C-alpha cells in the first residue's frame, strides 16, 4: 500500500505558520517557501531534508509542488547518498 504524501503547504498550515515564518525558522530566504509550494523551484536534497526534519516526517512523506516529483534514494554519492528526481 502506498502512503499518501502531505504537501508542504499543508504541513506549514497545520503548524499555523506563514510562509515567511517557516522560512525564518528554517533559515531560508523569505520567498523560497512559496516557490517550493507552487513548484516554481524544487528544493535541493539538503533543503528537503531540513524541511522534513523540521516537521518530523520522512522525506518521502512530503509532497513538494502538488506531488509533481518525488525523490528516489541511491547509495554511493560523495556524501553517502545521491538523489534522482523523477516526474510522476
C-alpha positions as CSV (number, residue, x, y, z in Angstrom):
1,X,0.0,0.0,0.0
2,X,1.4,3.4,-1.0
3,X,1.3,6.0,1.8
4,X,-0.3,9.3,0.8
5,X,2.2,12.3,0.8
6,X,1.4,15.5,2.6
7,X,2.0,18.8,0.8
8,X,4.5,21.3,2.2
9,X,1.7,23.9,2.4
10,X,-0.5,21.5,4.4
11,X,2.3,20.8,6.9
12,X,3.0,24.5,7.2
13,X,-0.6,25.5,7.7
14,X,-1.2,22.7,10.3
15,X,1.6,24.4,12.4
16,X,-0.2,27.7,11.9
17,X,2.9,29.3,10.1
18,X,3.0,31.8,7.3
19,X,5.5,31.1,4.5
20,X,7.8,33.8,5.9
21,X,7.6,32.4,9.5
22,X,8.6,28.9,8.2
23,X,11.4,30.4,6.1
24,X,12.7,32.2,9.1
25,X,12.5,29.1,11.3
26,X,14.5,27.1,8.6
27,X,17.0,29.9,7.9
28,X,15.8,30.1,4.3
29,X,15.3,33.2,2.3
30,X,11.9,34.9,2.7
31,X,10.2,33.8,-0.6
32,X,11.6,30.4,-1.1
33,X,8.8,28.5,0.7
34,X,6.2,30.0,-1.7
35,X,8.4,29.0,-4.7
36,X,8.6,25.4,-3.3
37,X,4.9,25.2,-2.7
38,X,4.0,26.4,-6.2
39,X,6.5,24.3,-8.0
40,X,8.5,27.3,-9.3
41,X,11.5,25.9,-7.5
42,X,12.5,22.5,-6.4
43,X,14.3,22.2,-3.0
44,X,17.8,20.7,-3.1
45,X,18.1,17.5,-1.3
46,X,19.8,19.3,1.6
47,X,16.9,21.7,1.9
48,X,14.3,19.0,1.6
49,X,16.0,17.1,4.5
50,X,15.9,20.3,6.6
51,X,12.2,20.7,5.9
52,X,11.5,17.0,6.7
53,X,13.4,17.2,10.0
54,X,11.6,20.4,11.0
55,X,8.2,18.8,10.5
56,X,9.4,15.4,12.0
57,X,8.3,13.5,8.9
58,X,10.1,11.2,6.5
59,X,11.4,12.9,3.4
60,X,9.4,10.7,1.1
61,X,6.2,11.7,3.0
62,X,6.4,15.3,1.8
63,X,4.9,16.4,-1.4
64,X,6.6,19.4,-3.0
65,X,4.7,21.4,-5.7
66,X,1.5,19.4,-5.6
67,X,3.1,16.0,-5.9
68,X,4.8,16.6,-9.2
69,X,8.0,14.9,-8.3
70,X,9.4,12.5,-5.8
71,X,12.9,11.6,-4.6
72,X,14.4,8.2,-5.0
73,X,17.4,7.5,-2.9
74,X,20.5,5.6,-4.0
75,X,23.7,5.0,-2.1
76,X,27.2,5.9,-3.3
77,X,27.2,9.7,-3.7
78,X,30.1,11.8,-2.3
79,X,28.1,12.3,0.9
80,X,27.0,8.7,1.0
81,X,23.8,9.5,-0.8
82,X,22.7,10.6,-4.3
83,X,19.3,11.7,-5.4
84,X,17.4,11.1,-8.6
85,X,14.4,13.3,-9.2
86,X,11.7,11.7,-11.3
87,X,8.4,13.1,-12.5
88,X,5.2,11.2,-11.8
